Amino acid sequence: MSAARKLWFLVLAIAFFVPAGLLMAGDDPVKTASPQTQMDENKRVLQALNRFTFGPRPGDAEKVRALGLDPWFEQQLYPEKIDNAAMEGRLAPFRTLKMSTRQMVESFPPPQVARMVENGRMSMPSDPGERAIYESRIAAYKQQQARKNDAPAADAKDTKADMKVDGQSDAQMTQEQRDKRQKEQEAAMYAEVGAVQLLEIPPEERYQKILKMHPNERLDLAQSLKGEKVMDLVDGMSPPQRETVLAIVQPQAVVGGELAEAKLLRAIYSDRQLEEVMTDFWYNHFNVFIGKGPDRYMITAYERDVIRPHVFGKFKELLVATAQSPAMLFYLDNWQSVGPKSALAKYGPAGPRQMGGFQGPFGRRRQQQRAQQQAKNRPSGLNENYAREIMELHTLGVDGGYTQKDVTELAKVLTGWTIQDPQRGGDTRYNERAHEPGTKYVLGHEIKEQGQYEGLEMLDILAHHPSTARFVCRKLAMRFVSDNPPQGLVDRMADIFMKKDGDIREVLRTLFHSPEFWAPDTYRAKVKTPLEFVVSSARASGVDIQNALPLVRNLNRMGMPLYGMQPPTGYSTKAETWVNSSALLSRMNFALTLGSGRLPGTTVNPQLLLRGSAPQDPDAALAALEEEILSGDVSSQTHAVMQKRLNDPEVTQRKLDDPDRTPNYGAIAGLIMGSPEFQHR
């Protein structure tokens, strides 16, 4: 690491522990201002853009000033009134975004669905593209099984060979291994050559040639292509063709990849910015992990049909929608929860009537076999996972006043809420035979027996509980104001939450108009999460994104894979979670790569960023870009360090003896986006 790079890294490391507002004050840190003190109008606009959007784009501040802060905020609260045609155009190639879960499972089959076709339990699709996907998945499964079967045989041969010193079987085994290895190497070589030849022919012809390949040839082709080479293979193809070829390589990656790309593109380009921020907030609040089985396919519908339509509505409606979604039922295991005294627990799936009716010895044997099978398939019993998390993480909070007894009773209330065939994309259903009968007592409330309506009654109680109001409003204040929000603000938001029946718009209005939100010491006081940093960098730099997957991969490296938080807590928005040396280095490298135009799938247009001006002096270019990206909010310390790096070849991307001294505007922008001030919002 160069001396300049080390100095820059040190500045970043220090700055992450100090709000940017204090850094900008110079050597004498300012004292914390009182909540009554208000920031000036320019900073108010930037405060709103930094908190209620994923960061300003070039020209956004002027637009908000022209419209007025209050009208702009009200407009954001009603996203349906904001034209979104351009955004929809960017998302049009991603067909999975509009598919049902069942359609996705059938079009991009997981292994178990492909095996159902192989076993004759499902018919092979007639469409050539879908047929190629299934054939390739079946071939991949057969290859995997062959390797598993070969492994014990190879181990046995190894054991026999060890027992014989000069035996013929030893020599024969070694030759077999050599032959097999040679065939694999030849197949890989021919696949690599074939891949190169494929890239040289037109997209339509390339697509048709892939479909005509033998399934094993397609697998060899897929194994020979890694990373960006896969994208080269589908370059120029239509969206359906692109999806088909990528699904031949890995079907589940198509579903997850399109979902992740769409999230980033919406966050970067949508004019409905507050809707995107709130969709991310509520998804994180009601977190579901994409890596758990069928949830890989369920999350698209979960975010689209459950989270997004309710981000500005009543909290109860959002709570009920998440509770009844297949994604949440599967993620927190409520779909398998069975009441200890339910009919399903007593008699199993067949029920009491099917247990009898057999006559004679043969009938008794069948009865015994069926009883044994039912015992084997019988659900394990009451599952308290969702009941616990709905109180601890979704409503009341860990200190919300519930007990373990309440958790158990709520779990009984929610028995019977299940999924019909989750592996094939089935929907939510209520199974009365799994429901625990009798009266339950939760949080001091008597819940009389009424089947699935017991759950709805409890969700209503939880949604209107004072602890829920305080817990949810504190999380909102943490997201929009500070890691440790003023209690007075949380109390006022919670009061509105209770008075307005959990109306999220009204709670956000209270926050927006609060003096605490506009206090000077909140300005650039929040550290951006990796998602916020990556998206705000793309927005601030004005880059054009043709392929968002490289952005997705950078988020993975920064420790925040989209939809990838396994615990139900969701990702933290607190600075302490994201402040470490590895994270700082990743951010700095990403900013320079993005700004310099070296990130695949993106195009930099410095003239868009500079909006017409093109200073030829590097210092002037730095000053102009500081004003454009950070409105001049740069400390003298940060500015001095960036000045020292203006001629660093790592930043300028040119040789020292290069006579062209024109500033590399994109690289300078990357330097600014790696600055301490930009890393705060």
N, C-alpha and C positions, 0 to 999 in steps of 0.2 A: 504494500500500500504506500503510495507516494506521500511526501510530507504534507502537501496541500490537501490530499484526501484525508489524511489522519486528522488535520486541523478541522476540516469540515465535519468529519465524523464526531469530533469532540464537541463542536458547537451544537450539533444535533442532540447528542447525548445529554448535555447540560440543559438544553432548551426543553426537552421533553418533561423535565421536572419543574419547569417554571412557566406559568401562563405567558403567552406571547405578548400580552398587554404590558407585562412587567419588563420584558426584554426591550420593547420599543421605547421605554422611558429612558434608556441610556444607563449610565452608571448608578443613578440614584433611583432605586425601585420606588414606585408610587405607593402611597398608602391605599388600602382598600376603601373605595368610595362608598358612601351611604346609599341605600336603595333609592332615596329620593333624587339623587344626582342622576341626570339623564345624559346619555351620549349624544353627540351632535348628529345632524340629519344624515350626513354621508355614512357615518358608522351605523346608524339605525338601519339604513338600507342594506348594508353589508351583513349586519347581524341577522336580519330576517333571511337573507339569501343563504347565509352559512348554516342557519339552524332549520329552516323550513324547506330547504331544497338540498340537493347533493352538492351544492357549491355553485357560484356564479359562472356563467359563460361570458365571453366577450360581448359587451353591450347590454347585459342583463340589468346592471345597476341603473343605467340611464332609462331603461324601459320602466322599471319599478318607480323611479323618481317621477317620470312623466305621468304615470297612472295614479300614483299616490299609494302609500304603504297600506292604509286600511282597505281601499278597494282591491288592491292586489291580493291581500290576505283573504278577503271574502271570496274573491274569484277562485282561489286555490281550494277553499272549503267545498266548492261545488264543481268538481272536475268534469262532470258531464256537460258543463257549459263551455268547456275549452276544447277547441277543435283538435282532434287527435289523428287526423287522416295521415299525416306524414309518418307518425309513429307506427300506425297500423301497416303502412307500406313497408317499413323496415322489418316488421315481424312476419309479413306474409309468407316468406319462404319456409317458416317453421310450422309445418302442418300439425305436429303433435300438440301445439298450444290449443288447438280447437277440438282435439279428439277426446272422446270419453276414455276412461281408464280401460274399459274392456276393448275398445278399438285399438288402443296402444299395445295392449298385451297381445292381441291377435296380429297386429301389423309388425311388431318388433318383439318376437317371442322370447321369453325367458327359457332357460333349459327345460323346465318341467313341461311347458306347453309344446315345445318342439318334440319332446319325447312322446307326448300324447299322439302326435301325428305319426310318429314312427311306429307306435304300438297299435295304430288303427283306431284309436279312440276319438280322433278328429281327422277330418279329411284334409288332404293336401290342397292348399289354395290353387286356384286356376290362373290367377294373375302371374305372369312370368317373373316379375320382380319379387313378389312375395314368395313365390315358389323357390326362387334362388336363395332367399334368406333362410327359409326352413331347411332346404337341402344342406346348406352350409352349416347351420346349427346342428343338424343331425350328424353330419360328418364330423364336426368338432367333438360332439359327445362320444361318438364311436372311437375316435382317436384317443380321447381321454381314458375311456374304458380299456382300450387295448394297452395303454401304458400301465394302467393299474394291474391288468392281468399279467403283463410281461414281468412286472417287478418281482412278484414271488418266485416265478420260474427262474429269473436271473439269479435271485438269491440262492435258490436251491442248486443251480449249476455252480455258483461260486463255492458253495459248501462242498459239493462233490469234487470239484477241481482241487480244492485244498487237500482233499483226502488222497488224491492220486498225484504222483510225482511226474510220471512220464506217460500217463494214460492217453489214449486216442481221443477220449471225450473232452479232455482239456483243450487239445489242439483244435478240435471241431468247434467248441464253444467260442474260442477266441476268434476264429475265422468268421463265425456268425456275427459276432459283435462288430468286427471290422466291416463286413459287408453291409450291415445295417447302418453303420455310421457313414459309410461311403454313399449309400443311397440317399440318406438325409442331406448330406452335403451337396450332392448333385441336384436334388430337388430344390434346395435353397438357392443354388447358383442359377438354375434355369428360371426359378421364380423371379429372381432379381433382374435377370436379363429380360424376362417377359414384362416386368414392371416398367423398365426403361422404354421398351418398345411401345407399351400401351400409352405412355405419356406423350409419345410423338404423333399419335393419331387423333383425329377430331373427337370431341366429347361424345357425340351420339354414337359414333362407330366404336369408341372405347367402351361405352356402356353396354352395347349389344354384345361385344366380344366377351365381356365379363360374365354376362348372363349365360352365354353358350359354353363357358368353361365347365369342366367336371368339378363337383363340389370340393374334392381334395385339392384341385389346382387353385381354386379360390382361397382355400385355407393357406396354401403355400404363399400365394400372393399377399394375403393379409399379413402373414408373419414376416414377409420381406419388407413391408412398409411400416415405418415408425414415425410418429410425430408429424412434422410438416409434410412429409412425403405422402401421407394419406390424403391431405388436403389437395396436394398437386394432382392426385389421381381423380378427384371429383371436380377439379377446376373446370368451369364452363358448362357443367351439366345442369339440367333443370332441377328445381328443388326436390321433386319426387325421385328423380334418378340419384341425386346426391344422397338422399336419405337411404335409398335401397343399398347403394354400394357401402356406405358407412355401416349399415345394419348387418351386411354380410360379414364385416370385420367384427362388430360388437353391437348387437341390437340395443342393449340397455344403455350404452354410451350415447346413442342417438337421442333417446328420451331425456336423459339427464343433461346432455350437452345443450340441446335446444332450450331446455328450461333455464339453464344457467346463462346462456348467451342472451336470452330474452330479458332476464332480470337486469343484466348489465346495460343492455341497449335501452331499456325503459328508463333506468336511472340516469343514463347519460343524455338521452335525447328528448324524453317526454316533457312537454310543457305543463303537464299535470304533476308537477314536482312534489307537492305535499301529499298527493295520493300515493306516490312511490315511496316516500319516506314513511308514511303511516302503514303501508303494506308491509314494508320491511320491519317496522316496529312490532306490528301485531303478529306477523309470522314468527318473529323471535320470541314474543311473549307466549304464543301457543306453538312452541317449537315441535317439529317432527323431523326425525333423522332420515335422510334419503337412503342411507345404506342398509336399512332393515327390510330385507325381503321385498314383498310386494309394494312397500312404500315407494320404491323406485318409480313405480308407475302411478301411484296415487297422488303424489305431491303436486303434479301439474293441475289436476282438478281441485285439490285442496286450496292452493293459493288462488286459483282463478275463480272458483265458485263459492268458496267458504270465506277466505280472508278478504280478498279485494272488494267484494260488494258491500262489506260491512264496516269498512275502516272509519267512516264518519257517522255511523248510525248509533243505535242504542247498544250498550255493552251486553245486555242480556241476549240480544239477537246474535251477536258474535259468539258469545259463550255457548249458546245452544247449537249453533251451526258447527262449531268445532267439535263439540261433544258427540254429535251425530255423524261426523264425517268418518268414512272408512279409514282414512289415513291416521287419524288420532286413535280410533278404536284399535287399530292394529299396532301402532307404535307403542302404546301404553298397555296393551294386552287385554283391554276390557272385552274384546270380542270373544275371548276364551273364558271369561269369568262366569262361573256357575254357582248358583245359590246352594249351600250345603243341604238344604231341605227341599230343593226343587225336584220336580219330576225327572229331570234329566240326570240329576245326581243319584236318584234312587234307582231308576230303571234303565238308564243309558239311552242311546239314540233311538232304539227300536220302540221303547215304550212298554207299559205293562201288558198290553193285549198281545203283542207279538211274542212275548216270552213263553206263552203256553200254546195249547192247541195241537201238539204233536202226539201221535199215538204209536205204541209199540216200541221195540228196541231201536229200530232205525230212527224213529221220530225223536226218541230220547237222546240219541247220539247227536242229531242235528241241533236239538235244543241245547245240549251241553256245549257244542262247538260255537253256537251263536252267542251263548252267554259269555264264553271265554273271549270271543272277539269283541263283544260289547264292553267287557271289562277293560280290554286292552285299549279301545278307542275312547273310553269315557274321559271327558275333560277332568283336569286335575282338581278343580274346585274354585273357591273364591279367590279372585285376584284383586289385590288392593292398590296396584300401581297407579291406575288412573284416579281413583278416589283420593289418594294422597296428594298427587300432583295437582289435581284440580283445585284443592284447597290451599296447598302451599305455594304453588307457582302461578295459577291462573286467577285466583280470586282473593282469598283472605290474607295470604302471606304467611310466612313461617311463624310469626307472632300474632296470628289472627284470632287466637282464642279457641282453637279446636283441639281435640284430644285424639288419642289412638282409637278410642271407642267410637268417636265420630267417623274416623276413617273407615273402620270396619262396617259400620252401619250404612255409610254412604255407598260403600262397595256393594252391599246387598241391594240397596235401592237401584243401582245401575246394572244389576245382573239382567241378562236377556238382551241388552243392547249389543248386537253382534253384526257380522258381515256374512253375506251369502257368497261363498266360494271366493275368498280373497285372492287366491293364486291366479285366478282368471279375470280379475278386475271387477268382481261383484260389488254390489251396493249394500248399504246399511239395511238391516232388517231387525225386527224384534222377535225373539224366540221366547214365547211365554213359558215353555217347558224348562228353560234355564233360569227363570226368574225366581228369586227367593220369596216364598209366600209370607204373609203375616205383616204385622205393624213394626215399623222401625222408628228409632229415635235418634235424630241428628241435630246437633247444636241446640238442643232443648226443644226441638219441634217434633211433634208426633206425625209421622208419615203413615197414613193408613193405606192398606193394601189396595192398589189400583193399577197394577201392572206397569207398563211403560210410562204412565203419567206420573208415577212417583218420581222418576228422574227429572221430568220437566218441573215438577213442584220444587224439588231441591235446587235445581239450577236457578229458578226464580228467587229463591231465598238467598242463595249465594251471591247472585248478581246485585241484590239490593242491600247487602250487608254493609254496615259502616266500615268494617275492616277492609272489605273489597275496595270501597271508594278510596280509602287512604293508600292502600297498596298500589292500585293501578295509577292513581294520580302522582304518587311519588315516582313511579317508573317513568311516567311521561315527563315530569319535571327533570328527572335525571337525564333523559334523552335530549331535552330542548334547552335546559338552563345550565345545570352544573352537576358534577358527580355527587355533590352533597347539597341538594337544593334547600333553600330556606323553608323552615317548617311552616311559617305563616303562609307562604304561597301554596304549599301542599294542602294545608287546611282549607284555604279558600276554594281551591280546585275540587277538593273532596266534598265540600258543602254544595257546590254547583252540581257535582255528580249525583248527589243524593236528591237534590231538589228537582233536577231536570231528568230524572229517571235514567241516569247513566248516559245521557246524550253526549257523545264524544265531541261533536262540533262545539257545543257550549263550553265544555271543559277546555278545549283548545283556545276558544275566544278569551276565556278568563286568563289563560297563560299568556296569550299574545298581548293583552292589555295591562298586564301586571307590571309594576315598577321594577320588580326583581328581574324580569327578563331583560329590561333595558338598562340595568345598572352597568356602569362602565367596567366594573371588574369582571363582568361575564364575557366581555368582548374577546374573542379568540382564546377563551379559557378552557375549551374542551379539546382534548386530543382526539383526532380522527381515528376511527377504527380502520383496519385495512380496506374494507369495502368503501368506506367514505373517502379514504385517501385515493384509491385507484380511480373511483368514479369522478371525484372532484378534479383530479389531474387531467382526466380525459376531457372534462367540461371546460376547464380553465385554458387548456392548450388548444382547444378547437380542433383536435385531430378528427379525421374521418375514419370510422371503424368499419372495415369490410368483413372482418372476422374477429369476433369477440373471444374466441377460445384462448388465445394467448393471454388475455386479461384474466380469464378464469384460472389459468395455470399459475399466473403470478399471485393471485389470491391464495391459491393452495400453498405456495411457497411461503407466504406471509402468515400462514397459520389460521386462515379464515375461509376454508372451502365453502362455497355457497351450498346451503341446505345440508351442511356436513357436520353440524354440532350434534354429537351423539347423546349427551345428557339432556334431559328435558328443560334444563335451565335456560337454554339458548345462549347466544353470544353476549358477553358483557360489553357495556359501552363505557366502562370506567377506564381511565388512563393506565392504571396500574397493571391491567391485563395485557396491554400491548407495548409496554415500555421495556425493551431489552435490547441488547447489542445486536442480536441477529435480526430483529425486526427493523431497527434503524438502518442497518446496512442494506437490507432488502428494499426498503423504501427509497433510499438514496439511489441505488442501482436502477430501480424501476423508473424513477423520475428522469434520470439521464437517458435511459434507453428509449423511453416514450418521446421525450422532447427532441432527441436527436434523430428520430425517424427510423430507429433500428428495431422497433417492435414489429414482428410480422403481423400482417393484417391491418395495419394502421398507416395512414398517410398524413404527414404534417404539412400545414399551410401557414408558414410564419406571417405572411401578409395578412391573413385573416386575424391573427393574434395582434399584430401591430396596427391593423386597420388603416393601411395606406402608407404610414410613415416607415422609413427604412434607414435608420441612423447607421452611418458607415463607421463611426467610432465605437469600439466595444463598450467603453464606459457609458456612452450615450444610449447604446442599445440596452445595456443592463438597467439603466435608470428608467427607460421607457417601458421595459417589460415588468419591472418592479411596480410601476404605476398601474399597468394594465392588469396584472395578475393579482396584486396584493393592495392596490390603491395606495401605494407608497408606504404601507405599514411595515416597514423593515427597520430593524435596529441598526445602529451604526456598526455594531460588531458583526452582524450577519453580512451587511453590505461590504464591509472591508474584506471579509473572507472570500466572498464571491468575486470581488475585484481581483484578488490574487490568483483566482483560478481561470480568469478570462482567456489567458494564453496557454493554459494547460492542454496539451494535445488530447488528453482523455476527454476533455470537455469540447474542444473545438473540432475534434475528429479530423485533424489535418496534420501533416508532417511539419516539423519545425522549420524546414527550408522552403516551405510552400510560399510563393510570392503573393498569393491571394490572401489578403488580410481582412476580407469582408467578414463581419461577425457571423457566427453560426447562431442565428436567432433561436432555433429550436433547442440547441444545446444549452443556451443561456436560460431559456424558459425551463428546461429540465432542472437546471441548477437552482432556480428559484422555487420550483415545486418540491425540491428536496430540502428546502430551508425550514428552520424551526417555525417561522411564522405561518407558512402554508400548511404545516402539519397540524396546526390548531384551527379550530373553527369557532 
